[in-house]
Amino acid sequence: MERYYRPEDLQKFDEIGKEAPELANKFFDYYNAVFEEGELTEREKALIALAVAHTVQCPYCIDAFTQACLEKGSNPAEMTEAVHVATAIRGGASLVHGVQMRTVAEKLSM
């Protein structure tokens, strides 16, 4: 069955720079630097990335950072908790915009 998302396409990510190698190189240099050990461990950064990947709903990122988390020593319980943190923030952000809806509704109801 043909589908839009093909996991094997993740392996082709570096090809994105074929027509614009200078820009791709700048992105990949930055990307790699971000994930180096710093104030946060590589493991912590991978968990953050996994949570963000779920928030932006990128299946390629979910695959990549699931693997990265496991390789850096995270377990499925930690990974699941990180996804729940992202879900809580995303859900809360939707709910807090309900205040805007209520303000507009109150204005229009006057």
N, C-alpha and C positions, 0 to 999 in steps of 0.2 A: 504494500500500500504506500503510495507516494504521500509525503507530508512536508509541510513547510520547514519545520525544525528537524534538522538532521544532525545528530550528535557528532558524526564524523567531520562535519564542517568546522568544528572547534579547532581541529588540527591544522586548518588552513588559515588561521587568524593572521599569521605573519604575512600572508599574501596581500593583505589589505594595503600594503605600501608599494605595490608594483607601480602604480601611476604617480604616486607622491611619496617617494622614499624619504625625502628630508623630513616631511611632517610625521610620517610613520616612525622614523627613528627617534624623533624628539618625543613622541608619545611613549614609545616603548622604553626609552631611557628613563623618563619620568615614572612610568608605571613600575618598572623594576626597582627604582630608588625608593618609591613609596613602600614597597613590601619588604625592604631590608629591615633587619633588626634595628631598633632605635629605642625610644622611650617605651614603645610597645614591643612585645615579642612578635616574632613571625607568626606564632600560633594565635596570639590575640588578634593580629591584623587579619588573619585568615577567617577567624570567627566573625569579625566585623564585616568583612567582605561578603561572607555567606549570608549574613542577615540583610545587608544592603541588596545583594543579588535577588533575594526574595521580594524585597520592597519594590525594586524596579522591574521585577518579573522577567529577568533574563535567563532563559534556560541554559544557555552556554555558560554563563557565570555560575549558575547553581551547580552545574556539573563540575566545572573547574575548581570551585572553592570547596565543594564537598570533598573532592579528592585532596586538595591542599590541606584542609582541616585534618583529615585522617592521617596524611603523611606527617603532619606537624604534631601529632599526638592527641588531638581532640577525639572525643568519643561521641557516638550518636546522641547521648543524653545532653551533652554540652551544646552540640550543634542544634538540637531541637529547641533548647532553651534560648539560644541566640535568635532563632527564627521567631519564637514567641515574643521576644523583646521587640523585634522589628514590627511584628503584627500589632502589638500594643501601641507603639508609636504611630503607626500608620492609621490604625483605627481611631486613636485619640485625635489625630490631626483632622480626620473627617468629622468627628463629632464636634470638635471645637469650632469648626466652620458653621455648625448649626447656630451658633450665636449670631453670626452674620445674617443667616436666614431669619432668625427671630427678630432682629433689628429691622430688617426690611419689611417683614410681615407687619410689625407694629406700626411702622410709618404708613404703609399702604392701608392699614385698617382704620386709620384716624379719620 
